[in-house]
Amino acid sequence: RDTYYRTGKGFILVYSVTNRKSFEDISLFREEILRSLDLETADKLPMVLVGNKCDLELERQVTTNEGTDLAKVLGCGKFLEVSAKNRTNIDQVFE
């Protein structure tokens, strides 16, 4: 996996709002990316945190506030909740 990260110019970190474990793993993925790029911080590395499946409100395990807070802690430039199914905020992720 390291070879994929080494050529990246920016990263989209995605978790499912219906899966707490996927949310908890985001910090580990970020650390793996930083390690593979030989960086100590993500200050100059564009990252967006994305909570997918926001259309499944009744199955939600991760709140919007938790996503917002994690994005701040990780230094992500942006946080969005999206629905790939409904195409909610998909374009905004890439802007």
Secondary structure, 3 states (H helix, E strand, C coil): CHHHHHCCCCEEEEEECCCHHHHHCHHHHHHHHHHHCCCCCCCCCCEEEEEECCCCHHHCCCCHHHHHHHHHHHCCCEEEECECCCCECHHHHHC
